[in-house]
C-alpha cells in the first residue's frame, strides 16, 4: 500500500514541469524497518515500483555515527560504499539516490524532494534566507550551500537534531541554498498541502514573472549564428533555438547576461555544463567556443547571443532539448531571484566539485 502511494505521488509531481525537469528530484517512503527510495537514473514521472530501492533504515542511521576521511574523494567513496551496503537483500543491482541519507533523516512516512524554479528563485538569491523567514517563520530549516553527498547529509543531521531540541518537534521542511526543497509528511495529501502553501506564498512575493513568448529577434543574425555553430560542431549537431522575450532580455549585454552565466544548481551543471558562452555576433561565437574548448576540454552546450537569445547544442535531439529546458529554468530562477535581492550562483569551488563528482557523472550518463 505505501509503495503504491509512493509511486502515485512520484508520478503526479514528476509529471509537473513546474516542479521537476529531466531526471531531477526524488521521493521516498518508510514502512517499518524499510525505506523505499528512488533509484538513481530513474525519472519520477514514469517510475514504477521496481524503480525504487529498498534500504535498511538501521544501516542508514549507523552511517551518521561513523568517522569519515576529510579528503573529498576518499570520504565520498567510503560513504557511497556504506550506502550501497545498506541496501536490502535482492536490491544489489540497483543504485539508490545520492540523497538517500537526507530522506532517512525524516521520521515522516513520505518525503518529496524537488527543484522548482519558483523555489530556487528564493534559494538561489542574495536575500533567500531572510525572505524565507518572512514567508515561513520558523517552519523550516535553511541549509547553506555546501558540497553534496555525505557532507550535506551530516550538516542536515546536525541542524535537524538542533531544530527538534529547540522546537520540540521534527522538522518537515528543508530549504537548501542553490539546490531545492525537501518536504515530509505522514500522508500524500499532507505533502500536497505543504507544497501548495509554499508555492502560493512564493508566488505572492514575486515582483514579476518570466515571459517566454517569442520576442523580437534578429532573424538574419540568428541564421548566421546557426551557420557558425554547424561549422564549429559539425553537421550532425542538433540545435535548439530559444528567442523568447526573457532570453532576449538576459542576452542583451554582458551585464544583463551575468545573471545566467554561472550555474544555480547541480541540475544546471549536469544538463547544461557549468557555464555558457556569450557573444555579440557570429565572429564572437567562434572565438568564445574555441576558448571554452581550450579551457575545459569539451564544447559548451549553451551559447548566448545578443539580439538572438540562446542556442542549445548537442549531438542528440534529447540532449539539445534537455539543455534548452534547463537553461530556460535558469532564466526563470534568475527572474524570480529579482524578488529576493538578486541572483546568487554556486561558488566556483562547488561547481568544480559537482562537475567532477562521480555521482553526478553517473546521473549524466543515464541521459535522463
Secondary structure, DSSP 8 states (H G I E B T S, - for coil): -HHHHHHHHHHHHHT-TTT--TT--EEEEEETTEEEEEBTT--TTT--GGGEEEEEHHHHHHHTTS---SSHHHHHHHHHHHHHHTB-TT-TT--B-TTHHHHHH--SSEEEEE--HHHHHHHTBTTHHHHHHHHHTTSSEEE----TTHHHHHHHHHHHHHHHHHHSS---EEEETTTEEEEEESSHHHHHHHHHHHHHHHHHT-S-----SB----HHHHHHHHHHHHHHH-TT-EEEEE-BHHHHHHHTSHHHHGGGSS-SSHHHHHHH-S--EEESSHHHHHHHHHHHHHHHSS--SEEEETTTEEEEEESSHHHHHHHHHHHHHHHHHHHHHGGGTSB----HHHHHHHHH-HHHHHHHHTT-
